[in-house]
Amino acid sequence: MSMSERSVSYLFWVLCLVGFFALFSSTMSKNPVLNPFASSLNAPEALLGFIAAASTIPGILVSLPAGSLSDIFGRRKVLLVSGFVFASAPFLYLFVSSWWQLVLVRFYHGFATAMFGPVANAYVAGLYPSKKGERISLFSSATAVGRTLAPIVGGYILSVTAYDFHELYLAVGLVGVAAFLTMALLLKDGSETQNAEMRTALKGGARILQGWNIVAKNPEIVATSLVEASQYYAFGAVEFFLVGYLKEVAHLDAFSIGIVSAVEVLMIPVSKPAMGVLSDRLGRRALIIGGSVVGAIALTMFPLTTNFYLILLAAIVYGTGFSMVTSSTPALVSELTSKELMGTGLGFLSTIMDVGQTLGPIITGFILGAGMGYMGSFVGIATVISIAALCFVAVRFVFKPRS
């Protein structure tokens, strides 16, 4: 292996370690703690979904600008800003005494993942231009390991501390600090993020807006982003309201709920690298469509049973479908944009994704509050995924995109 290949490999694995710590921290701050924490603050039931969605709103605001700024100034600088938020936000939960304060802290915390996601994906895509699907999926699997462990550890902490929320958020803060320190001390800018021509081409606000316009006018990017949004619409809603269903209807204890929440995402690190390889070899679109179908079917399974093992099965199926889709969407968008606009394209994808993730818990909360129950809520989520997949297929035939 040449020195250049060693350097690329080093940067990639450091970024994977950062992603593990970052997503472990951010996930443990909400799953399974956020629902009971909000309830302990006497949050209105109709606003529980809004509380869950507060952390995704920053993604709508800053993901696209963060991606564009990383095209100009380098990925590492933007990642360091996100790392500071990962490290500082968890300690603010210790001072929360009312539900509206929780909303504010969740909003601030959301800036971390809003900046980190698209910029990290652009970093990986730049390091491996011929293996985007495989490497983005492998990186995503590293973050998914953090997502998987977080609800188990969080559920365990809640169990042994009799729901002491302060002790849990101290643990969240320590992991967030580890993410920032790893990023600051070990991660260096790769050559793909220090391109002088790229800086010249995108210099100035007008050029940045021109890049946004180019990306937004591409129907293939828009359709792919809508599919991504539908997946995270479902993920955000399921992540929050499945906990309520398991506690209120299935009557599972905190540790069992943590197990189910972990299994929900366990199939992501298990299957996503293989899905990425298939995406590189067979094409992105088949996995996107097939994964949407699998996910929609799984979502309708959750409210049909209170049996722990059947719920686990539904979680496995759902996680697999989610993995199939999200292994292909960032790679497809990175191929549909020029090298100079890769961060912008992935920032656009992340922005639309966060719109979906924001609306998922809010709309599902209103459906639940309107008396349609968990059955209506989960069927509604599955319907959103199905509609987005149909739109993606329509664009495929109308515009005949490249295979």
N, C-alpha and C positions, 0 to 999 in steps of 0.2 A: 504494500500500500504506500503511495507517495505521500509526502508531507502535506500536500494540498488535500488529499483524501482524508488523512488523519485529522486535519483541522476541521473539515466539514463534519466528519463523524463526531468530533469532540463537541462542536457547537450544537449539533443536533441532540446529543444525549444530555447535555447540560440543559437545553431548552425543555427536554422531556422531564427532567428532574424538577425544574421550575414549575412546569405545568402540573405535575403531580401535587406539589405543595400548595400551589395557588388554588386549584380546584378542590383539593381536600379541605382547605380552610373555608372557602366560600360556600361549599356545599354543606359543611357541618354547621355553618351559621344559620341554616334554614331547615335542614332536614335531619331528624324529625322535630327539631326544637321550635321552629317558628310558629307553627300552629298552636301548640299549647302555651307558648310564651305570649302570643297575641291574645289568646283567650284569658290568660291570667291578668292581663291589663284591661279586661272588660271591653275589648274591641267589638264593635257591632258586627253581627254575623254577616250582614250584607257587604261589609267593607273588608272582610278577611281576604278576599281575592285581590283587592287593591293593595293591601299590605304585602301580600306575596309578590305582586307585580312591581312594587316600588323600585326594586333593585334592577329591573330590566329597562326602566324608562331611560336611564342614562345611555343605554346602548343605542336608542333611537337618536339621541342627541350628539354623541361623540364618536361612534364607531367609524362612520364615514370620514369625518375630519382626521381622526387618529390614523386611519389607513393612508390618507393622502399625505399627512405630515411625515409618516414613516417612509413614504416614497422619496421625500425630499431630504429629510435630516437623518435618516437611518432608523432601523428597527429598534436598536437597543435603547436609544434615548426615550422613545415612547414607552417601551416596556418597563423602563425604570420608574416612570411616573405611575404606571399601573401597579408596580410592585410596592410603591410607597402607600398606595391606598389599601392594598391587600394587608399590609403590616399595621396600618393605623386604625382602620375602620372597626375591627373586632372589639377593641377596647372601649369604643363609644357605647356599645351595648350595655356596659356595666353601669352607665348613668341613666339608662332609660327607665322612666317611671310612669309613662302613659303611652297609649297606642299611637298617638300622633308623633311622639318623639321616635317611636320605633320606625314609623314611615320615613322620617328624615334620615335616620341612620342607614336604613336599607337603601335609600336613594343614593347616599354618598358611597356606600359599599359597592353599588352597582357600577360605578365608574371604573373599578378595577378590571372586571371581566369585560366591560365594554371596550376598553382599549386593548386588553391582552389578547382576546380571541382572534380578531382579524389580522393584527400585526404579527402574532406568532405564526399563524397559517401562512402569511406572506413570506415570513422568514424561512419557513420550511420549504415552501414552493420554490423560493429563490436558490436554496441550497441544492435541491434535487429536481431540476427542470424536466428530467425524463422519467422520474418516478414519483410524480406528485401524489397520485392516489395512494400508493403504498406508504410513503413517508408521512403524509398528512394524517393518514389513518393510524399509523403507528404512534405518532405524536398524540393524536386524539385518544388512543388507548391508554397512554401514560396518564393523561388527565382523567380518563374514565376510571382508572384504578383508584385515584384519589376520590372521585365521586362515589365509588363503590364502598370504599372503606369508611368514608365520612359518616353515613347514617348508622353504620354498625357501631363505630366508636362513640358517636353522639348518643345513640340509644343506650349504650352501655353506661356512659357517664350519667345520663339522666336517671337510669335505673339505680345505680349505686349511690347517687347523691340525693335521691328522692326529689328529682326535678329541681335541682339547684342550677338555675340558668346562669348565674355568675361564674360558677366553676367551668361550665361548658364553654362560655365565651372567652375565658382565659385560655383554655386549650386552643380555641380557634385562633386567638391572637398569636400564640406561640408558633403555630404552623404558618400563619401569614408572615411573621417576621422571618422564618426560615426561607420562605419563597423569595422575599426581597433580598436577603443576604446572599442567597445562591445566585440570584440574578446580577446583583451588583459586583460580586467578587469573581465570578467565573465566566459570565457570558460576555463575549466580545462581538463586535459588529463583524458580520461576514462580508465578503467582497460584494455580494449582490446588493447590500444596503448602503454602500459607499460609492455610488456611481455618479461621477461629476456631471455626465451628460444628462442623467435623470434629474438632477437638481436644476440644471439650466432649463431643461424642457418644461419643468413644472413650476418654475420660479414665478412668484406673484399670485395674488388671490384670484385674478382673472383666469389664469391658466388652471388653477385648481378647480374653479367652477366649470371650466370647459371640460376637464376630465370627468367631473361628476355628470355633466350633460351627456358625454359620450357613453358612459356606462349605463345611465338610466334609459337611454334610447335604444338599447340592445334588447329586443324582445326575449331572446334566449336567456340572458342574464336575469331579466325580470321574472320569467317563468320559473327558473331554477330557484331564485330567491323566494318566490311564493311557496314553493314546495318546502324549502328549508323553514320558512316561517310557520307553515302548518305543523311541521314536526315539533318545533319548539313551542308552538301554541299548545300542542298536546302535552309535551314534556313538562312545561311549566304548570299546567293545570293538574296533571296526574301527580306530579311531585308533591303538590300541596294538598289536594283534595283526596288523594288515595289514603293519606295518613288519617284524615278525618273518617273516611269510610271504614278503614280497618279498626279504628278505635271505637267508633260509635255504633257500627252495624255488626262487624265481625267480632268485636270485643277482644282484640288481641292486645297483649301487654306491650310495653314500650320496646323491649328487646326484640320481640317477634316482628313488630312493625319496622324496626330498623333492618331486620333480615330481609323482609319483603322489599323495602326501599332499595336495599343493596342489590338484590337479585334483579330488580328492575333495570339496573345499569350494568350488571355483571357481564351480560353477553356482549357489551360494547368492547371492553378490552379483550375479551376472549375471541370475538369474531371479526372485529373491525380490521385488523391487519390483513387477514385473508380476503375480506371484502374489498380492501384497497387494491390488492394484487389483481383480483378479478376485474375491478373497475379499470385498471390500467390495460388489461389484456382484452376484455370483452366489451368495453365501452361503459360509459357512465349511466346511460339512460335506462337500460334494462334493470339495473339495481335500484334506481330511483323509483321507478314505477312498481316493481315487485315489492320493495320494502314498504311503500305506501299502502299497498293492499294488505300485507302481513300486519302492519301496525293497526290499521283500521279494524281488522278482525279481532285482534288481541284486546283492543279497548272495549269492545262490546262484551268481552268475557268477564271483566272485573266485577261488575255489579250483579252478575248472575249467580254468584256463590259467596258463601262466608267460610268455606273450607280452606284452611291454611295452605294445603298442598295444591289445590286447584288455583288458588290465587298466585302461588309461586310459579305454576305453569304459565299462567297468563302473563306474569311479569317477564318470564324468559322469552316468550313469543314476542311480546312488545319490544323488549330490548334488542332482539334480533332484527326486527323490522326497522327500528330506529337506526341501528348500525348500518344496515344496507343502504339506507338513503343518505345518511350524513357522511359515509365514506366516499361518496361520489360528488356531492354538491359543491364543496369548496374547490376540488380539483377541476370540475367542469367550468366553474366561473373563472378560475385562474387561466384556463386555456382559451376562454372567450375574451380575455383582455390582453392588451399588449404588456410587455415586460415593465414598461415605464409606469403603467397604471395598475399593476397587480395589487398593490396595497389598497388602491381606491376601489377596485372591483370587489375585493374581499371585504372591505369596509362597507360597501353597499349591501352585500349579501348579509353581513352581520346586522346592519341597520334594519333591514326588512325582517330578518329573523327575530330581532328584539321587539319589533312591533307585534309579531305573532306571540312571542313569549310573554309580552306585557298583557295582550288582550286575553290570552288563554285563561289565566286565573280570574280576571275581572269578569268576563262573560260567563264563565262557569259558575262563579260565585252568585251572579244574578239568577242564573238558571236554577241553581240549588235553592236560593232564597225565594224564588217564585213558586216553590212547591213541586217542582218536577222531579226532585229526588236525585239520587246518584245514578239511576238508570238513565234518566233524561240527560244528565250532565255528561256521562261517558259516551252515550250515543251521539250527542252533539259534537263532542270532540272528534269522534271517528268520522262524522260527516264533513268536518272542515278538512281533514286529511284527504278524504276522497275527492272533494271538489278541487283542491289544489292539484292533485295528481291528474285529474281530467283536463285542467287548464294546461298543464305541462305537456300532455299528449297532444292537445290541440295545437299548441305552438310548434311541436315537433313536426306535425304534418303540414301546417300552413306555411311555415318558413323553411322547412326542410333543412335543418341545421346539419353541420358536418358531423359525421360519425366519429 
